[in-house]
């Protein structure tokens, strides 16, 4: 969402860093409340949308995003969640002999009035699903199905005494 033109995210250079042994460029970004779709939901019926900011970390040689962080801003004091921060890491994973940039790990941290909660998710064992089909045009016609494969025959009488 932060890269969509309709979001009008504001980006600025922040710093050079190292992520998983690679040098990365880090850009700070900010999304205003009136352009945000960042929702915080509590018990499915208590929800708010907030402005948010974070970092986008990019591998400079090929301009690929390796990490996106975000943090909610200006959460109303009466809302049960006080802070939300999340991190989403990406890396290349091989599928069917080809590299694909896919989520690697996600972490969401929520602070309530009295407790911090942390959810860690790891994305592994990716598989590529596909369906293949072949169409063949035979030059010799197939033999028709035998009649006994499609014809109905009379039901046999049950054995005597049953």
TAPE-V468253 format. One record per backbone hydrogen bond with DSSP energy under -0.5 kcal/mol. CO is the residue of the C=O (numbers start at 1). NH is the residue of the N-H. Records with the same first field share a line. If there is no record, write none. Layout:
BEGIN
CO: NH  NH
END
This chain:
BEGIN
1: 4
4: 7  8
5: 8
9: 11
10: 30
12: 28
15: 26
17: 24
19: 22
22: 19
23: 60
24: 17
25: 27  58
26: 14  15
27: 56
28: 12
29: 54
30: 10
31: 52
32: 35  36
33: 36
37: 39
38: 50
40: 48
42: 45  46
43: 45
45: 47
46: 42
48: 40
50: 38
51: 73
52: 31
53: 71
54: 29
55: 69
56: 27  58
57: 66  67
58: 25  60
59: 62  63  64
64: 59
66: 90
67: 57
68: 88
70: 86
71: 53
76: 79
83: 111
84: 72
85: 109
86: 70
87: 107
88: 68
89: 104  105
91: 102
93: 100
95: 98
98: 95
100: 93  102
102: 91
104: 123
105: 89
106: 121
107: 87
108: 119
109: 85
110: 112  117
111: 82  83
115: 112
117: 110
118: 120
119: 108
121: 106
122: 124
127: 129
134: 136
136: 138
146: 149
147: 150  151
159: 162
END
